[in-house]
Amino acid sequence: MTDKQYKKQMEAIAIKQEIFIASVKAHQQLAHVEWLGIMGLMETWDLISD
């Protein structure tokens, strides 16, 4: 493997890692928003049922 091929492969790996990290962060953000939505619904239900 030449230096040029090695650098190309390392760049491809770095891009894949960045995509993976971005997708994990996006999933965590969505999960947080969903959790806040669920908690809001629970609080609303508590107000209605009292």
mmCIF file of the N, C-alpha and C atoms, coordinates in Angstrom:
data_MODEL
# 
_entry.id   MODEL 
# 
loop_
_atom_site.group_PDB 
_atom_site.id 
_atom_site.type_symbol 
_atom_site.label_atom_id 
_atom_site.label_alt_id 
_atom_site.label_comp_id 
_atom_site.label_asym_id 
_atom_site.label_entity_id 
_atom_site.label_seq_id 
_atom_site.pdbx_PDB_ins_code 
_atom_site.Cartn_x 
_atom_site.Cartn_y 
_atom_site.Cartn_z 
_atom_site.occupancy 
_atom_site.B_iso_or_equiv 
_atom_site.pdbx_formal_charge 
_atom_site.auth_seq_id 
_atom_site.auth_comp_id 
_atom_site.auth_asym_id 
_atom_site.auth_atom_id 
_atom_site.pdbx_PDB_model_num 
ATOM 1   N N  . MET A 1 1  ? 0.859   -1.174 0.000  1.00 0.00 ? 1  MET A N  1 
ATOM 2   C CA . MET A 1 1  ? 0.000   0.000  0.000  1.00 0.00 ? 1  MET A CA 1 
ATOM 3   C C  . MET A 1 1  ? 0.902   1.233  0.000  1.00 0.00 ? 1  MET A C  1 
ATOM 4   N N  . THR A 1 2  ? 0.626   2.121  -0.907 1.00 0.00 ? 2  THR A N  1 
ATOM 5   C CA . THR A 1 2  ? 1.422   3.345  -0.989 1.00 0.00 ? 2  THR A CA 1 
ATOM 6   C C  . THR A 1 2  ? 0.921   4.357  0.032  1.00 0.00 ? 2  THR A C  1 
ATOM 7   N N  . ASP A 1 3  ? 1.725   5.384  0.233  1.00 0.00 ? 3  ASP A N  1 
ATOM 8   C CA . ASP A 1 3  ? 1.326   6.440  1.169  1.00 0.00 ? 3  ASP A CA 1 
ATOM 9   C C  . ASP A 1 3  ? 0.027   7.107  0.728  1.00 0.00 ? 3  ASP A C  1 
ATOM 10  N N  . LYS A 1 4  ? -0.113  7.292  -0.578 1.00 0.00 ? 4  LYS A N  1 
ATOM 11  C CA . LYS A 1 4  ? -1.313  7.939  -1.108 1.00 0.00 ? 4  LYS A CA 1 
ATOM 12  C C  . LYS A 1 4  ? -2.554  7.089  -0.829 1.00 0.00 ? 4  LYS A C  1 
ATOM 13  N N  . GLN A 1 5  ? -2.451  5.778  -1.033 1.00 0.00 ? 5  GLN A N  1 
ATOM 14  C CA . GLN A 1 5  ? -3.572  4.876  -0.772 1.00 0.00 ? 5  GLN A CA 1 
ATOM 15  C C  . GLN A 1 5  ? -3.898  4.842  0.721  1.00 0.00 ? 5  GLN A C  1 
ATOM 16  N N  . TYR A 1 6  ? -2.835  4.833  1.536  1.00 0.00 ? 6  TYR A N  1 
ATOM 17  C CA . TYR A 1 6  ? -3.019  4.811  2.987  1.00 0.00 ? 6  TYR A CA 1 
ATOM 18  C C  . TYR A 1 6  ? -3.755  6.070  3.452  1.00 0.00 ? 6  TYR A C  1 
ATOM 19  N N  . LYS A 1 7  ? -3.324  7.230  2.960  1.00 0.00 ? 7  LYS A N  1 
ATOM 20  C CA . LYS A 1 7  ? -3.971  8.489  3.339  1.00 0.00 ? 7  LYS A CA 1 
ATOM 21  C C  . LYS A 1 7  ? -5.431  8.508  2.899  1.00 0.00 ? 7  LYS A C  1 
ATOM 22  N N  . LYS A 1 8  ? -5.692  7.979  1.706  1.00 0.00 ? 8  LYS A N  1 
ATOM 23  C CA . LYS A 1 8  ? -7.061  7.927  1.197  1.00 0.00 ? 8  LYS A CA 1 
ATOM 24  C C  . LYS A 1 8  ? -7.935  7.051  2.094  1.00 0.00 ? 8  LYS A C  1 
ATOM 25  N N  . GLN A 1 9  ? -7.380  5.914  2.507  1.00 0.00 ? 9  GLN A N  1 
ATOM 26  C CA . GLN A 1 9  ? -8.134  5.009  3.367  1.00 0.00 ? 9  GLN A CA 1 
ATOM 27  C C  . GLN A 1 9  ? -8.373  5.635  4.739  1.00 0.00 ? 9  GLN A C  1 
ATOM 28  N N  . MET A 1 10 ? -7.374  6.317  5.282  1.00 0.00 ? 10 MET A N  1 
ATOM 29  C CA . MET A 1 10 ? -7.532  6.971  6.579  1.00 0.00 ? 10 MET A CA 1 
ATOM 30  C C  . MET A 1 10 ? -8.569  8.091  6.504  1.00 0.00 ? 10 MET A C  1 
ATOM 31  N N  . GLU A 1 11 ? -8.604  8.818  5.395  1.00 0.00 ? 11 GLU A N  1 
ATOM 32  C CA . GLU A 1 11 ? -9.615  9.861  5.217  1.00 0.00 ? 11 GLU A CA 1 
ATOM 33  C C  . GLU A 1 11 ? -11.014 9.253  5.163  1.00 0.00 ? 11 GLU A C  1 
ATOM 34  N N  . ALA A 1 12 ? -11.155 8.135  4.475  1.00 0.00 ? 12 ALA A N  1 
ATOM 35  C CA . ALA A 1 12 ? -12.452 7.455  4.385  1.00 0.00 ? 12 ALA A CA 1 
ATOM 36  C C  . ALA A 1 12 ? -12.906 6.987  5.763  1.00 0.00 ? 12 ALA A C  1 
ATOM 37  N N  . ILE A 1 13 ? -11.977 6.460  6.549  1.00 0.00 ? 13 ILE A N  1 
ATOM 38  C CA . ILE A 1 13 ? -12.311 6.006  7.905  1.00 0.00 ? 13 ILE A CA 1 
ATOM 39  C C  . ILE A 1 13 ? -12.724 7.195  8.772  1.00 0.00 ? 13 ILE A C  1 
ATOM 40  N N  . ALA A 1 14 ? -11.998 8.305  8.654  1.00 0.00 ? 14 ALA A N  1 
ATOM 41  C CA . ALA A 1 14 ? -12.318 9.494  9.446  1.00 0.00 ? 14 ALA A CA 1 
ATOM 42  C C  . ALA A 1 14 ? -13.710 10.016 9.097  1.00 0.00 ? 14 ALA A C  1 
ATOM 43  N N  . ILE A 1 15 ? -14.051 10.003 7.814  1.00 0.00 ? 15 ILE A N  1 
ATOM 44  C CA . ILE A 1 15 ? -15.378 10.461 7.392  1.00 0.00 ? 15 ILE A CA 1 
ATOM 45  C C  . ILE A 1 15 ? -16.454 9.545  7.967  1.00 0.00 ? 15 ILE A C  1 
ATOM 46  N N  . LYS A 1 16 ? -16.223 8.232  7.919  1.00 0.00 ? 16 LYS A N  1 
ATOM 47  C CA . LYS A 1 16 ? -17.197 7.287  8.471  1.00 0.00 ? 16 LYS A CA 1 
ATOM 48  C C  . LYS A 1 16 ? -17.371 7.502  9.971  1.00 0.00 ? 16 LYS A C  1 
ATOM 49  N N  . GLN A 1 17 ? -16.262 7.768  10.671 1.00 0.00 ? 17 GLN A N  1 
ATOM 50  C CA . GLN A 1 17 ? -16.344 8.013  12.111 1.00 0.00 ? 17 GLN A CA 1 
ATOM 51  C C  . GLN A 1 17 ? -17.136 9.282  12.400 1.00 0.00 ? 17 GLN A C  1 
ATOM 52  N N  . GLU A 1 18 ? -16.900 10.334 11.611 1.00 0.00 ? 18 GLU A N  1 
ATOM 53  C CA . GLU A 1 18 ? -17.629 11.586 11.804 1.00 0.00 ? 18 GLU A CA 1 
ATOM 54  C C  . GLU A 1 18 ? -19.123 11.388 11.572 1.00 0.00 ? 18 GLU A C  1 
ATOM 55  N N  . ILE A 1 19 ? -19.467 10.618 10.554 1.00 0.00 ? 19 ILE A N  1 
ATOM 56  C CA . ILE A 1 19 ? -20.875 10.338 10.270 1.00 0.00 ? 19 ILE A CA 1 
ATOM 57  C C  . ILE A 1 19 ? -21.496 9.553  11.419 1.00 0.00 ? 19 ILE A C  1 
ATOM 58  N N  . PHE A 1 20 ? -20.775 8.561  11.939 1.00 0.00 ? 20 PHE A N  1 
ATOM 59  C CA . PHE A 1 20 ? -21.279 7.757  13.048 1.00 0.00 ? 20 PHE A CA 1 
ATOM 60  C C  . PHE A 1 20 ? -21.502 8.621  14.283 1.00 0.00 ? 20 PHE A C  1 
ATOM 61  N N  . ILE A 1 21 ? -20.524 9.450  14.609 1.00 0.00 ? 21 ILE A N  1 
ATOM 62  C CA . ILE A 1 21 ? -20.635 10.315 15.787 1.00 0.00 ? 21 ILE A CA 1 
ATOM 63  C C  . ILE A 1 21 ? -21.799 11.288 15.629 1.00 0.00 ? 21 ILE A C  1 
ATOM 64  N N  . ALA A 1 22 ? -21.947 11.857 14.444 1.00 0.00 ? 22 ALA A N  1 
ATOM 65  C CA . ALA A 1 22 ? -23.054 12.789 14.196 1.00 0.00 ? 22 ALA A CA 1 
ATOM 66  C C  . ALA A 1 22 ? -24.400 12.090 14.342 1.00 0.00 ? 22 ALA A C  1 
ATOM 67  N N  . SER A 1 23 ? -24.492 10.855 13.863 1.00 0.00 ? 23 SER A N  1 
ATOM 68  C CA . SER A 1 23 ? -25.768 10.137 13.966 1.00 0.00 ? 23 SER A CA 1 
ATOM 69  C C  . SER A 1 23 ? -26.079 9.778  15.412 1.00 0.00 ? 23 SER A C  1 
ATOM 70  N N  . VAL A 1 24 ? -25.060 9.434  16.190 1.00 0.00 ? 24 VAL A N  1 
ATOM 71  C CA . VAL A 1 24 ? -25.278 9.135  17.612 1.00 0.00 ? 24 VAL A CA 1 
ATOM 72  C C  . VAL A 1 24 ? -25.749 10.388 18.344 1.00 0.00 ? 24 VAL A C  1 
ATOM 73  N N  . LYS A 1 25 ? -25.100 11.514 18.063 1.00 0.00 ? 25 LYS A N  1 
ATOM 74  C CA . LYS A 1 25 ? -25.505 12.766 18.713 1.00 0.00 ? 25 LYS A CA 1 
ATOM 75  C C  . LYS A 1 25 ? -26.926 13.149 18.327 1.00 0.00 ? 25 LYS A C  1 
ATOM 76  N N  . ALA A 1 26 ? -27.278 12.957 17.064 1.00 0.00 ? 26 ALA A N  1 
ATOM 77  C CA . ALA A 1 26 ? -28.635 13.276 16.616 1.00 0.00 ? 26 ALA A CA 1 
ATOM 78  C C  . ALA A 1 26 ? -29.650 12.372 17.308 1.00 0.00 ? 26 ALA A C  1 
ATOM 79  N N  . HIS A 1 27 ? -29.318 11.091 17.454 1.00 0.00 ? 27 HIS A N  1 
ATOM 80  C CA . HIS A 1 27 ? -30.226 10.163 18.131 1.00 0.00 ? 27 HIS A CA 1 
ATOM 81  C C  . HIS A 1 27 ? -30.408 10.564 19.590 1.00 0.00 ? 27 HIS A C  1 
ATOM 82  N N  . GLN A 1 28 ? -29.310 10.952 20.248 1.00 0.00 ? 28 GLN A N  1 
ATOM 83  C CA . GLN A 1 28 ? -29.407 11.366 21.639 1.00 0.00 ? 28 GLN A CA 1 
ATOM 84  C C  . GLN A 1 28 ? -30.290 12.603 21.768 1.00 0.00 ? 28 GLN A C  1 
ATOM 85  N N  . GLN A 1 29 ? -30.152 13.533 20.820 1.00 0.00 ? 29 GLN A N  1 
ATOM 86  C CA . GLN A 1 29 ? -30.974 14.747 20.840 1.00 0.00 ? 29 GLN A CA 1 
ATOM 87  C C  . GLN A 1 29 ? -32.446 14.393 20.679 1.00 0.00 ? 29 GLN A C  1 
ATOM 88  N N  . LEU A 1 30 ? -32.753 13.505 19.729 1.00 0.00 ? 30 LEU A N  1 
ATOM 89  C CA . LEU A 1 30 ? -34.147 13.102 19.511 1.00 0.00 ? 30 LEU A CA 1 
ATOM 90  C C  . LEU A 1 30 ? -34.705 12.375 20.729 1.00 0.00 ? 30 LEU A C  1 
ATOM 91  N N  . ALA A 1 31 ? -33.892 11.516 21.332 1.00 0.00 ? 31 ALA A N  1 
ATOM 92  C CA . ALA A 1 31 ? -34.340 10.790 22.520 1.00 0.00 ? 31 ALA A CA 1 
ATOM 93  C C  . ALA A 1 31 ? -34.642 11.771 23.649 1.00 0.00 ? 31 ALA A C  1 
ATOM 94  N N  . HIS A 1 32 ? -33.824 12.803 23.780 1.00 0.00 ? 32 HIS A N  1 
ATOM 95  C CA . HIS A 1 32 ? -34.039 13.806 24.822 1.00 0.00 ? 32 HIS A CA 1 
ATOM 96  C C  . HIS A 1 32 ? -35.345 14.562 24.571 1.00 0.00 ? 32 HIS A C  1 
ATOM 97  N N  . VAL A 1 33 ? -35.581 14.935 23.324 1.00 0.00 ? 33 VAL A N  1 
ATOM 98  C CA . VAL A 1 33 ? -36.816 15.644 22.979 1.00 0.00 ? 33 VAL A CA 1 
ATOM 99  C C  . VAL A 1 33 ? -38.029 14.760 23.236 1.00 0.00 ? 33 VAL A C  1 
ATOM 100 N N  . GLU A 1 34 ? -37.941 13.481 22.862 1.00 0.00 ? 34 GLU A N  1 
ATOM 101 C CA . GLU A 1 34 ? -39.044 12.552 23.115 1.00 0.00 ? 34 GLU A CA 1 
ATOM 102 C C  . GLU A 1 34 ? -39.303 12.424 24.608 1.00 0.00 ? 34 GLU A C  1 
ATOM 103 N N  . TRP A 1 35 ? -38.243 12.327 25.396 1.00 0.00 ? 35 TRP A N  1 
ATOM 104 C CA . TRP A 1 35 ? -38.388 12.199 26.842 1.00 0.00 ? 35 TRP A CA 1 
ATOM 105 C C  . TRP A 1 35 ? -39.083 13.431 27.418 1.00 0.00 ? 35 TRP A C  1 
ATOM 106 N N  . LEU A 1 36 ? -38.682 14.609 26.962 1.00 0.00 ? 36 LEU A N  1 
ATOM 107 C CA . LEU A 1 36 ? -39.334 15.827 27.445 1.00 0.00 ? 36 LEU A CA 1 
ATOM 108 C C  . LEU A 1 36 ? -40.800 15.850 27.050 1.00 0.00 ? 36 LEU A C  1 
ATOM 109 N N  . GLY A 1 37 ? -41.109 15.362 25.850 1.00 0.00 ? 37 GLY A N  1 
ATOM 110 C CA . GLY A 1 37 ? -42.503 15.278 25.411 1.00 0.00 ? 37 GLY A CA 1 
ATOM 111 C C  . GLY A 1 37 ? -43.314 14.349 26.283 1.00 0.00 ? 37 GLY A C  1 
ATOM 112 N N  . ILE A 1 38 ? -42.748 13.210 26.610 1.00 0.00 ? 38 ILE A N  1 
ATOM 113 C CA . ILE A 1 38 ? -43.440 12.238 27.465 1.00 0.00 ? 38 ILE A CA 1 
ATOM 114 C C  . ILE A 1 38 ? -43.665 12.823 28.851 1.00 0.00 ? 38 ILE A C  1 
ATOM 115 N N  . MET A 1 39 ? -42.641 13.472 29.385 1.00 0.00 ? 39 MET A N  1 
ATOM 116 C CA . MET A 1 39 ? -42.786 14.073 30.710 1.00 0.00 ? 39 MET A CA 1 
ATOM 117 C C  . MET A 1 39 ? -43.849 15.168 30.690 1.00 0.00 ? 39 MET A C  1 
ATOM 118 N N  . GLY A 1 40 ? -43.905 15.939 29.609 1.00 0.00 ? 40 GLY A N  1 
ATOM 119 C CA . GLY A 1 40 ? -44.928 16.973 29.481 1.00 0.00 ? 40 GLY A CA 1 
ATOM 120 C C  . GLY A 1 40 ? -46.319 16.373 29.443 1.00 0.00 ? 40 GLY A C  1 
ATOM 121 N N  . LEU A 1 41 ? -46.481 15.270 28.729 1.00 0.00 ? 41 LEU A N  1 
ATOM 122 C CA . LEU A 1 41 ? -47.777 14.593 28.677 1.00 0.00 ? 41 LEU A CA 1 
ATOM 123 C C  . LEU A 1 41 ? -48.169 14.060 30.044 1.00 0.00 ? 41 LEU A C  1 
ATOM 124 N N  . MET A 1 42 ? -47.194 13.528 30.777 1.00 0.00 ? 42 MET A N  1 
ATOM 125 C CA . MET A 1 42 ? -47.494 13.003 32.111 1.00 0.00 ? 42 MET A CA 1 
ATOM 126 C C  . MET A 1 42 ? -47.934 14.129 33.038 1.00 0.00 ? 42 MET A C  1 
ATOM 127 N N  . GLU A 1 43 ? -47.246 15.279 32.960 1.00 0.00 ? 43 GLU A N  1 
ATOM 128 C CA . GLU A 1 43 ? -47.633 16.410 33.801 1.00 0.00 ? 43 GLU A CA 1 
ATOM 129 C C  . GLU A 1 43 ? -49.027 16.902 33.424 1.00 0.00 ? 43 GLU A C  1 
ATOM 130 N N  . THR A 1 44 ? -49.310 16.951 32.130 1.00 0.00 ? 44 THR A N  1 
ATOM 131 C CA . THR A 1 44 ? -50.641 17.370 31.677 1.00 0.00 ? 44 THR A CA 1 
ATOM 132 C C  . THR A 1 44 ? -51.700 16.405 32.189 1.00 0.00 ? 44 THR A C  1 
ATOM 133 N N  . TRP A 1 45 ? -51.433 15.105 32.117 1.00 0.00 ? 45 TRP A N  1 
ATOM 134 C CA . TRP A 1 45 ? -52.387 14.110 32.598 1.00 0.00 ? 45 TRP A CA 1 
ATOM 135 C C  . TRP A 1 45 ? -52.610 14.279 34.097 1.00 0.00 ? 45 TRP A C  1 
ATOM 136 N N  . ASP A 1 46 ? -51.550 14.557 34.850 1.00 0.00 ? 46 ASP A N  1 
ATOM 137 C CA . ASP A 1 46 ? -51.696 14.779 36.288 1.00 0.00 ? 46 ASP A CA 1 
ATOM 138 C C  . ASP A 1 46 ? -52.604 15.973 36.568 1.00 0.00 ? 46 ASP A C  1 
ATOM 139 N N  . LEU A 1 47 ? -52.466 17.037 35.783 1.00 0.00 ? 47 LEU A N  1 
ATOM 140 C CA . LEU A 1 47 ? -53.310 18.218 35.981 1.00 0.00 ? 47 LEU A CA 1 
ATOM 141 C C  . LEU A 1 47 ? -54.764 17.916 35.640 1.00 0.00 ? 47 LEU A C  1 
ATOM 142 N N  . ILE A 1 48 ? -54.983 17.154 34.580 1.00 0.00 ? 48 ILE A N  1 
ATOM 143 C CA . ILE A 1 48 ? -56.346 16.834 34.147 1.00 0.00 ? 48 ILE A CA 1 
ATOM 144 C C  . ILE A 1 48 ? -57.021 15.890 35.134 1.00 0.00 ? 48 ILE A C  1 
ATOM 145 N N  . SER A 1 49 ? -56.289 14.902 35.628 1.00 0.00 ? 49 SER A N  1 
ATOM 146 C CA . SER A 1 49 ? -56.896 13.874 36.472 1.00 0.00 ? 49 SER A CA 1 
ATOM 147 C C  . SER A 1 49 ? -57.147 14.351 37.901 1.00 0.00 ? 49 SER A C  1 
ATOM 148 N N  . ASP A 1 50 ? -56.535 15.457 38.305 1.00 0.00 ? 50 ASP A N  1 
ATOM 149 C CA . ASP A 1 50 ? -56.759 15.955 39.677 1.00 0.00 ? 50 ASP A CA 1 
ATOM 150 C C  . ASP A 1 50 ? -58.029 16.686 39.834 1.00 0.00 ? 50 ASP A C  1 
# 
